[in-house]
Amino acid sequence: AQSVTQLDSQVPVFEEAPVELRCNYSSSVSVYLFWYVQYPNQGLQLLLKYLSGSTLVKGINGFEAEFNKSQTSFHLRKPSVHISDTAEYFCAVSDGGYQKVTFGTGTKLQVIP
Amino acid sequence: GAGVSQTPSNKVTEKGKYVELRCDPISGHTALYWYRQSLGQGPEFLIYFQGTGAADDSGLPNDRFFAVRPEGSVSTLKIQRTERGDSAVYLCASSLNAGVGNEQFFGPGTRLTVL
């Protein structure tokens, strides 16, 4: 069975500072990994995904994530955050097929001016 | 173009009542998914359609929950004899097809409150 652990429920960070949101996964087979963002009162939006190939994945809005198989991690990073990045971020895993996706519990990123 | 839409945006009902939640996927998307997001949790998979058929309903919590997609487009999630524990945001998503590389596009959700 696949699962995702997001260790931090909330992460406060000052504007223009770097941020890392942590995600660890478990899966018995090959994995596909995703980060979604949910802005207040909006639907989930895909930030980036890892399917295969390069372990460093770049997404929208300057975010990137690195797939680390040995550590079973897929941490999300941004070198300099903006107020508009304030949102909840969900890490998710799929073991393939039709994208039956298992989500983590989310990390609320609060950017402080 | 139009995204995934869900109606109603909010639904308040009393315990024991029946509710229907509607999802309009992006035109041309053959795959449709329902998720439930409880407070403080991530979305939880409920059911997935490929075309008109439910390809996997293993996430439905019990037989009070049922979903249909009769014409392969709009889908309705039906909940009978609602309970307070059913209160959550119900999310719908669609993708071009069911392949793993196809992004799921999410709707804004329906917030269901059972009093």
Interface residues (C-beta under 8 A of the other chain):
Chain A: V4 Y32 Y36 N41 Q42 G43 L44 Q45 L46 K49 L51 F90 A92 S94 G96 G97 Y98 Q99 K100 V101 T102 F103 G104 T105 G106
Chain B: G3 V4 A31 Y33 Y35 G40 Q41 G42 P43 E44 F45 Y48 Q50 A55 D56 L91 A93 S95 A98 G99 V100 G101 N102 E103 Q104 F106 G107 P108 G109
